[in-house]
């Protein structure tokens, strides 16, 4: 079954911050699943963003695209970060000595 990226308006999303491998990152909770912001793009790259999100989803990586004002953000499931790194040919963060610390706000993603 083909899974397409979900497109959501950025208004009223449940976001949080977390620390991963020496960087403070943006997180999103949607349907009790945690996502991280892979990258933010200006609205002029809308078609390219959709293509990239589709390619990620074809690799079995859950993807959400949000739009707000003049920007789009590609979010990928936090549990899929190793898959994303492999797909994008990035160095694996799993090899890093740092760990992921989520600064949790219980109201951001109720259980």
VENBELNOR-V284688 format. One record per pair of residues at least 12 apart in sequence whose ideal C-beta (glycine too) atoms are under 8 Angstrom apart, sorted by the first residue. I is the first residue (numbers start at 1). J is the second residue. D is the distance in whole Angstrom. If there is no record, write none. Layout:
i: (I/I)
j: (J/J)
d: (D/D)
This chain:
i: (2/3/3/3/4/4/5/5/5/5/5/5/5/5/6/6/6/6/7/7/7/7/8/8/8/8/8/9/9/9/10/10/10/10/10/11/13/13/13/14/14/14/14/14/14/15/15/15/15/16/16/16/16/16/16/16/16/17/18/18/18/18/18/19/19/19/19/20/20/20/20/20/21/21/21/21/22/25/27/27/28/28/28/29/29/30/32/32/32/33/33/34/34/34/34/34/35/35/35/35/35/35/36/36/36/36/37/37/37/38/38/38/38/38/39/39/40/40/40/41/41/41/41/42/42/42/43/43/43/43/43/45/46/49/49/49/50/52/53/53/55/56/56/56/56/59/59/60/61/61/61/61/61/61/62/62/62/63/63/63/64/78/81/82)
j: (58/57/60/62/54/57/50/53/54/56/57/63/64/65/30/63/64/65/64/65/66/67/30/64/65/66/67/66/67/68/66/67/68/69/73/68/28/30/66/28/29/30/107/108/109/27/28/29/108/28/29/102/103/104/105/108/109/103/36/100/101/102/103/100/101/102/103/36/93/98/100/101/93/96/98/100/98/37/78/102/64/66/75/108/109/64/109/110/111/62/77/77/78/79/102/109/62/64/75/76/77/78/75/76/78/81/73/74/75/73/74/75/76/84/73/74/71/72/73/71/72/73/74/70/71/72/67/69/70/71/72/72/72/65/72/74/65/74/65/74/87/74/76/84/87/83/87/83/76/77/80/83/84/87/76/77/80/75/76/77/76/100/93/94)
d: (8/5/8/7/7/6/7/4/6/7/5/4/7/5/8/7/5/7/8/5/8/7/7/6/7/5/8/7/6/7/5/6/3/8/7/7/6/8/7/7/4/7/8/5/6/6/5/8/7/8/7/7/6/7/5/5/8/5/8/6/6/4/6/7/4/8/7/8/7/7/4/8/5/5/4/8/6/7/7/7/7/8/5/5/3/6/6/8/7/7/6/7/4/8/7/7/8/6/4/6/6/6/7/6/5/7/5/7/6/8/5/7/5/7/7/6/5/7/5/7/5/8/8/6/6/8/7/8/5/6/6/7/6/6/5/6/7/6/5/6/8/7/6/7/7/6/5/7/6/7/5/5/6/7/7/4/6/7/6/8/8/8/6/6)
